[in-house]
């Protein structure tokens, strides 16, 4: 297995990326090779500073990067030697098994949609987030930002995608799929959630348990997968981050709220495209990068892309 990391992406690149890759390399099994895409001399220098042999990595050299503030699609088309563009080329050609980056999210989406492309049958890919449960474990929330405007059939597909993800990554035998709504009653909601509920009700493709409310978000006693549009999902995600920052500012130490720290999860895969692509937070530190690489490994190990293709094609 070959997992590639965009070393030039992120607010603290390349040091955080290289340091995270070193941490991951020390813990990864020998059958996983880490490919670093970026400035070879800087990679070597950082590795030697940390008393680590840079020859432990396969390094693809480039000094060009798509910066965080650049226009995503424009930069992607113009910077053909950038680390992100090179990474997508390697992924398309089958020379790597997964691509991870904490760089320009828009450029990562552009590469995913125009180079790797959606799995035939998938209306819109999605990204998800783990939601910690106060009773232990976690649930999966999707979408959390790609698609702020959705149709009922898109949310229905998120139920299928989330069910497969929960089954093969979280090892839930028969994941419970819920629709995030303003009330548990079937008739509650707006046009989108009412239409989605009508589609999901009685489906044989996943275990739909009905609506849940926001008060059920941090408890997995009712649902393993929570479906919503990207507008709502992103607000939920950012609010969770805000609560974590507030608690840290107040010097409160709490084991449950520590699980809101994005560093623990590293990154999230784009679900519904033809190859594994994992996006990290722009402010990722070395620990977040390490966890992003492990997420990439787990995604490839679970063969989720193949499972999605079997269902949608």
Number of C-alpha atoms within 10 A of each C-alpha: 14 20 23 29 30 27 35 30 30 26 19 17 21 19 20 24 29 28 23 23 28 24 17 20 19 11 11 17 9 9 8 12 18 23 22 25 24 28 19 16 12 15 23 18 15 18 20 12 10 12 9 15 12 17 9 14 17 14 20 17 17 17 14 17 23 26 17 17 8 13 13 19 15 12 19 22 12 11 15 15 16 22 28 29 25 20 28 23 17 15 23 19 11 12 14 21 21 28 25 28 29 30 28 28 18 18 23 26 20 20 23 22 16 11 16 20 17 20 22 13 13 20 16 19 22 26 23 27 22 18 23 20 18 16 11 12 13 22 25 23 28 28 27 23 19 20 21 14 12 15 15 19 16 19 28 23 22 30 26 19 25 27 26 22 24 20 17 17 15 17 12 14 11 13 22 23 28 25 27 25 23 15 14 16 12 14 12 14 17 11 11 16 24 18 16 20 24 14 14 26 13 12 11 8 13 19 20 22 16 19 25 21 14 12 9 14 22 15 18 21 15 17 23 24 29 30 28 27 27 23 16 19 25 22 13 17 19 12 12 17 15 13 14 19 15 12 14 14 9 8 9 12 10 11 9 12 19 16 18 20 15 21 21 15 21 25 29 21 23 21 27 27 23 22 26 25 28 24 22 26 23 17 17 26 21 23 19 24 33 29 22 31 29 20 20 27 19 14 22 20 12 16 13 23 18 13 14 22 17 10 13 15 9
